[in-house]
């Protein structure tokens, strides 16, 4: 888990707290890619996802979607 933050309401349960997780994936053409995913802390719904070669950029993209 990268961090926890508050954002807009979850469409499924109405909660507003999210945990951001990153997963490293290896691509034959692009090398290492980081997938950041925001998950609702109340219901576990995966709310937003972004993939980038830079972990920080992927996390920032996810956070921007939920602001």
Secondary structure by P-SEA (a helix, b strand, c coil): ccccccccccccccccbbbbbbbbbbbccccbbbbbbbbcccccccccccccccaaaaaaaaaaaac
